[in-house]
Amino acid sequence: MPSLLNDERPPAFCPGCTHKRVAHALDKAFQNMGLRGDEIIIVSDIGCSGLFDTFFHTHALHGLHGRALTYALGIKLARPELNVVVSMGDGGIGIGGAHFLSACRRNIDLTLLVLNNFNFGMTGGQHSATTPPDAEVNSGFLNRLERPFDIGEVARSAGATYVRRCSSFRKDLAEEIGRAIRHRGFSVLDIWGMCTGRYARKNSLNPRIINERLATLPPMEGIVEANIRKEYGAHYRELAGTQKPVPPPKKIRKSCDPPRLERQEILMLGNAGQRIISAGDLLCYAGLAAGMKATQKTEYDITVLTGPSISEVILSPEEIGFTGIEKPSVVIALGQEGVERRADVFDSLDDRTLLIQAKGVKVPANRADAHCVDFRGQRIKTQDWALASLAVLAGLKRTINVEMLQAAIKTKFGDPIQSSAIQLVDRLSTVMN
């Protein structure tokens, strides 16, 4: 196979930089494997290693610092037939450490080449996650405060199935890279090299020293037997194939007419457990059944099971841009917590605003057209107040009508909930009439 190096943009690095050796070894590995450019994608991020995507006639993606593995994972899941090679430096591994751990844990079929030269070479020679504590770098004494990151040990402990660390000066580096690419799982090559522009100007480093330091570390020869398992993408597709198909979205066709063909903004205020959000869904379905456009905006406290629930619904014959409510057409007050959360809205209400207020719920002074409903007196459970309030709203024929609400219930619920909900709507809407 011919070289995949870009003749118009050949590898260009500082004299003596080992990144150039890795680029040529990678090209040789592609040739040895008989790979075409359209069978490969190189994913890179920021730094000198981030130039790799421009040096090859392959697919390529250049992303943010430390994030290359996230893009690569998405690409491999979408295009599993591609050989995805990721080039990152020790700086990117430090910045994107969580992404590195996730890739190791998932064991997706990616090949990560870490061009490890122990500093942020492109940005000034500052210390990185792999800088030795005794090194002299352009970030003062900071590297003396940190323990360097052992890429191989972390990869192995996090679950990578192929881990190898080696020198950029290996004569068989192309073969090493080829073995990593052929491995079906997450492969990590921690390739030690020299930054002649920054690091090597202050620190003694050459091929012999690199080999001596590598020799002091536990060997990492490639396949990690203890981590061998199914490759993530293949396993995902296997398990996904056993799942029941996701049903298509429900189609809601116009079956009735709204009482008013104009924009309606409904603000529902309640407590957690009152099914405020479900009631908002019903309002949207009711609007759709009448041919209206619908949006719902919900809000919770962080403690979902104890805080107020708020739902903002807009029904409109026109397209809806902004989904927030500033001056509602309808306010439904069912819980004290929700009311207190939106107390400021009551100042703007006038007699054009319909207020449906549960008996016992206090609201700030306002000028709305208020209807107080004794839900407890009607023997309605608290969790059904939201549905009951929609029945009241339908009975008033101001925003929705009974036909719209019944169509919404039939869309959202099956029996026996559907039957009991329609009975409740019939009873409450008749009371309001």
C-alpha positions in Angstrom: 0.0 0.0 0.0 1.2 3.5 -0.7 2.0 6.0 2.0 -0.9 8.0 3.5 1.2 10.9 4.5 0.1 14.3 3.1 2.6 15.5 0.6 1.2 19.0 0.8 1.4 19.1 4.6 4.2 16.7 5.6 5.0 16.2 9.3 6.7 19.4 10.6 8.0 19.4 14.2 11.0 20.9 16.0 14.3 19.3 15.0 14.8 16.1 17.0 11.2 16.0 18.2 10.1 12.3 18.4 6.6 13.1 17.2 7.9 12.9 13.7 9.2 9.4 14.3 5.7 8.4 15.6 4.0 9.9 12.6 6.2 7.9 10.2 5.8 4.8 12.2 2.0 5.2 12.2 2.1 5.6 8.4 4.2 2.5 8.1 1.7 0.6 10.3 -1.1 1.6 8.0 0.9 0.4 5.0 1.7 -2.9 6.7 -2.0 -3.5 7.4 -3.0 -2.6 3.8 -5.4 0.1 5.0 -6.7 2.8 2.7 -7.3 6.3 3.8 -11.1 5.9 3.7 -10.8 3.0 6.2 -9.2 5.2 8.9 -10.1 8.2 10.9 -7.5 10.1 13.0 -8.9 12.0 16.0 -6.8 14.5 17.7 -7.0 17.5 20.1 -4.7 20.4 21.0 -0.9 20.4 21.2 1.9 19.1 19.0 0.2 15.7 18.9 -2.9 17.4 17.7 -1.3 18.1 14.3 -1.5 14.5 13.3 -4.9 14.8 11.7 -3.4 17.2 9.1 -0.5 15.0 8.2 -2.5 12.1 6.7 -4.8 11.4 3.8 -7.5 9.9 6.0 -10.7 10.9 7.6 -9.9 13.3 10.5 -11.5 15.2 13.4 -9.7 17.9 15.4 -11.3 18.7 18.7 -10.8 20.4 22.1 -7.9 19.7 24.5 -8.4 16.4 26.4 -11.7 15.6 24.6 -10.4 13.5 21.6 -11.6 10.2 23.1 -15.2 11.4 23.5 -15.4 12.2 19.8 -13.6 9.0 18.8 -16.0 6.9 20.9 -19.0 8.4 19.1 -17.4 7.9 15.7 -16.7 4.2 16.4 -20.2 3.5 17.6 -21.6 5.2 14.5 -19.1 3.7 12.1 -17.8 0.5 13.6 -16.1 -0.5 10.4 -13.5 2.3 10.6 -10.1 2.0 12.2 -10.2 4.9 14.8 -6.8 6.1 15.9 -6.6 8.8 18.6 -3.4 10.9 19.0 -3.1 12.8 22.3 -0.2 14.2 24.4 0.4 13.8 28.1 -1.2 17.2 28.5 -4.4 16.1 26.9 -4.5 12.9 29.0 -4.2 15.0 32.1 -6.9 17.5 31.0 -9.2 14.7 29.8 -8.5 12.2 32.5 -12.2 11.3 33.1 -12.6 10.6 29.4 -9.6 8.4 29.5 -10.9 6.4 32.4 -14.3 6.0 30.7 -12.7 4.7 27.5 -10.7 2.1 29.6 -13.8 1.0 31.4 -15.9 0.7 28.2 -13.3 -1.2 26.2 -14.4 0.2 22.9 -12.3 -0.6 19.8 -10.1 2.5 19.7 -6.3 2.9 19.5 -4.9 5.6 21.7 -1.4 6.8 20.9 -0.2 9.0 23.8 2.8 11.0 22.6 4.3 11.4 26.1 7.1 14.0 26.3 6.5 15.0 29.9 5.4 18.6 29.4 3.1 21.0 27.6 5.5 21.6 24.8 3.4 23.8 22.5 2.2 26.2 25.2 5.5 27.0 26.9 7.0 23.9 28.5 4.9 23.9 31.7 4.5 20.7 33.8 2.0 18.1 32.7 0.4 15.1 34.4 3.5 13.0 33.6 6.3 15.4 34.4 8.8 13.9 36.9 9.0 15.8 40.2 12.8 16.5 39.8 12.4 17.9 36.3 13.1 21.6 35.5 10.1 23.0 33.6 8.7 26.5 32.9 6.1 26.4 35.7 8.4 26.8 38.6 8.3 24.3 41.4 4.7 23.1 40.8 5.7 19.7 39.4 7.4 19.0 42.8 4.1 19.2 44.5 2.4 16.5 42.4 2.9 12.8 41.8 3.2 12.1 38.0 0.5 10.1 36.3 1.5 6.6 35.2 -0.6 6.2 32.0 0.0 2.5 31.7 -0.9 1.6 35.3 -4.0 3.8 35.2 -5.1 2.3 31.9 -4.6 -1.2 33.2 -6.3 -0.6 36.5 -9.3 1.1 34.8 -9.9 -1.8 32.5 -8.1 -1.3 29.2 -7.5 -4.6 27.4 -4.3 -3.7 25.6 -1.6 -1.6 27.3 1.9 -1.0 26.1 4.5 1.6 26.9 7.6 2.0 24.8 10.1 4.4 23.4 9.6 6.5 20.3 13.1 5.2 19.3 12.0 1.6 18.9 13.0 0.2 15.5 9.9 -1.9 15.5 7.5 1.0 16.5 5.4 0.5 13.4 4.8 -3.1 14.3 4.0 -2.1 17.9 1.4 0.4 16.6 0.0 -2.2 14.2 -0.5 -4.8 16.9 -2.4 -2.2 18.9 -4.7 -1.3 16.0 -5.4 -5.0 15.3 -6.5 -5.6 18.9 -10.3 -5.6 19.2 -10.8 -3.5 22.3 -9.3 -0.3 23.8 -5.6 -0.2 23.1 -3.3 2.3 24.8 0.3 2.9 23.7 2.2 5.2 26.1 5.0 6.3 23.7 7.8 8.1 25.5 9.7 10.7 23.5 11.6 14.0 23.5 10.4 17.6 23.3 13.6 19.2 22.0 12.0 22.6 21.9 11.2 22.8 25.6 11.8 19.8 27.9 15.1 18.5 26.6 16.7 22.0 26.8 16.6 21.9 30.6 16.6 18.1 31.3 18.9 15.3 30.2 16.9 13.0 28.0 18.0 10.8 25.1 17.2 7.3 23.8 19.4 5.6 26.3 17.9 7.5 29.3 14.4 6.7 28.1 15.1 3.0 27.8 16.8 3.0 31.2 13.7 4.6 32.8 11.3 2.3 31.1 13.4 -0.7 32.3 12.8 0.4 35.9 9.0 0.1 35.5 6.9 -3.0 35.5 6.7 -4.4 31.9 3.5 -3.8 29.9 3.5 -6.1 26.9 0.1 -5.4 25.4 -2.8 -7.7 26.1 -4.1 -7.4 29.7 -5.5 -10.9 30.3 -7.4 -9.9 33.5 -9.3 -7.2 31.6 -10.2 -9.2 28.5 -14.0 -9.0 27.8 -16.4 -8.2 24.9 -15.7 -5.1 22.9 -18.1 -2.3 23.9 -19.6 -1.5 20.5 -20.2 -5.1 19.5 -21.6 -5.9 23.0 -23.8 -2.9 22.9 -25.3 -3.9 19.5 -25.8 -7.4 20.8 -27.7 -6.3 23.9 -29.6 -3.6 22.0 -30.8 -6.3 19.5 -32.6 -8.1 22.4 -34.6 -5.1 23.5 -38.2 -4.5 22.5 -38.5 -1.9 19.7 -39.3 1.6 20.9 -42.9 2.4 20.0 -43.3 5.3 17.6 -44.4 8.7 19.0 -48.1 9.0 19.4 -49.9 10.8 16.6 -52.4 13.3 17.8 -54.8 14.4 15.1 -57.2 17.3 15.4 -60.6 15.9 16.5 -62.3 18.9 18.1 -62.2 22.7 18.2 -60.9 24.9 21.1 -63.3 27.3 22.9 -60.9 30.2 21.9 -58.6 30.2 18.9 -56.0 32.4 20.6 -52.8 32.0 22.7 -53.4 30.6 26.2 -50.7 30.6 28.9 -51.5 28.3 31.8 -49.4 28.3 35.0 -50.0 25.4 37.4 -48.7 25.7 40.9 -48.7 22.8 43.4 -46.8 20.5 45.7 -44.7 17.5 44.9 -46.9 14.4 44.5 -49.8 16.3 43.0 -48.9 15.2 39.5 -48.6 18.8 38.2 -46.3 17.7 35.4 -48.7 15.0 34.3 -51.5 17.5 34.2 -49.3 19.7 32.1 -48.9 16.8 29.7 -52.6 16.5 29.5 -53.1 20.2 28.7 -50.6 19.8 25.8 -52.4 16.8 24.5 -55.7 18.6 24.8 -54.3 21.5 22.8 -53.0 19.2 20.1 -56.4 17.5 19.9 -57.8 20.9 19.0 -55.1 21.6 16.4 -53.2 24.0 18.6 -49.4 24.2 19.1 -48.3 23.3 22.6 -45.2 23.7 24.8 -44.6 22.7 28.4 -41.9 24.1 30.7 -41.5 22.4 34.1 -39.6 23.2 37.3 -38.7 21.3 40.5 -36.8 21.9 43.6 -33.5 19.9 43.8 -35.2 17.7 46.3 -37.8 16.5 43.8 -39.9 14.5 46.3 -40.3 17.3 48.8 -40.2 20.6 46.8 -42.9 22.4 44.8 -43.8 21.4 41.3 -44.5 24.0 38.7 -45.7 23.5 35.1 -46.0 26.2 32.5 -48.1 25.4 29.4 -48.7 27.4 26.3 -51.4 26.6 23.8 -51.4 28.7 20.6 -52.7 28.5 17.0 -49.4 30.0 15.9 -45.8 28.8 16.3 -44.4 29.2 19.8 -41.0 30.8 20.1 -40.3 31.8 23.7 -41.7 29.1 26.1 -41.7 31.2 29.3 -44.9 32.7 30.8 -44.8 36.3 31.9 -48.5 37.1 32.3 -50.6 34.0 32.4 -54.1 33.6 31.0 -54.9 30.9 33.6 -53.3 30.3 37.1 -54.2 27.0 38.8 -53.1 27.2 42.5 -53.2 23.7 44.2 -50.3 23.8 46.6 -48.8 26.4 49.0 -45.2 25.7 48.0 -45.7 26.3 44.3 -47.7 29.5 45.1 -44.9 30.8 47.3 -42.3 30.0 44.6 -44.2 32.2 42.1 -45.8 34.7 44.4 -44.5 37.6 42.3 -46.7 36.7 39.3 -50.0 37.5 41.2 -49.2 41.3 41.1 -49.7 41.3 37.3 -53.0 39.4 37.3 -56.2 41.3 36.2 -59.8 40.3 35.6 -58.9 38.8 32.3 -56.9 36.1 34.1 -58.7 33.0 35.3 -57.7 31.8 38.8 -58.6 28.3 39.9 -57.8 28.1 43.5 -58.0 25.0 45.8 -59.8 25.8 49.0 -57.3 26.1 51.8 -54.5 27.4 49.5 -53.6 31.0 50.2 -52.6 33.2 47.3 -51.3 36.8 47.3 -53.7 39.6 46.7 -54.7 39.9 43.1 -57.4 41.1 40.7 -58.0 37.8 38.8 -61.3 36.2 38.1 -61.1 33.7 40.9 -62.9 30.4 41.3 -62.3 28.6 44.6 -62.9 24.9 44.5 -63.3 22.6 47.5 -61.6 19.5 46.2 -61.6 17.9 49.6 -65.3 18.5 49.9 -65.7 16.7 46.6 -63.8 13.8 48.1 -61.0 14.0 45.7 -57.6 12.8 46.7 -54.7 15.3 46.8 -52.8 13.5 44.0 -55.9 13.9 41.8 -56.4 17.6 42.3 -54.4 18.6 39.2 -56.6 16.4 36.9 -59.7 17.7 38.8 -58.6 21.3 38.2 -58.4 20.6 34.5 -61.9 19.3 34.6 -63.0 22.6 36.3 -61.1 24.5 33.6 -62.8 22.5 30.8 -66.2 23.1 32.5 -65.6 26.9 32.3 -64.9 26.6 28.6 -62.3 29.4 28.8 -59.1 27.6 27.6 -60.1 24.0 27.0 -63.4 22.2 26.8 -64.5 18.7 27.9 -64.1 17.2 24.5 -60.5 18.3 24.3 -59.7 17.0 27.8 -61.4 13.6 27.1 -59.3 13.3 23.9 -56.2 14.0 25.9 -57.0 11.4 28.5 -57.7 8.8 25.9 -54.3 9.6 24.3 -52.3 9.5 27.5 -53.9 6.7 29.5 -55.1 3.2 29.1 -57.7 1.5 31.2 -58.5 1.4 34.1 -56.9 4.9 34.6 -58.6 6.2 31.5 -62.1 5.3 32.7 -61.7 6.7 36.2 -60.2 9.9 34.8 -63.0 10.5 32.4 -65.5 9.8 35.2 -63.8 12.4 37.3 -63.8 14.9 34.4 -67.5 14.3 33.7 -68.4 14.9 37.3 -66.3 18.0 37.9 -67.1 19.7 34.6 -70.8 19.2 35.2 -70.5 20.9 38.6 -68.9 23.9 37.0 -71.7 24.1 34.4 
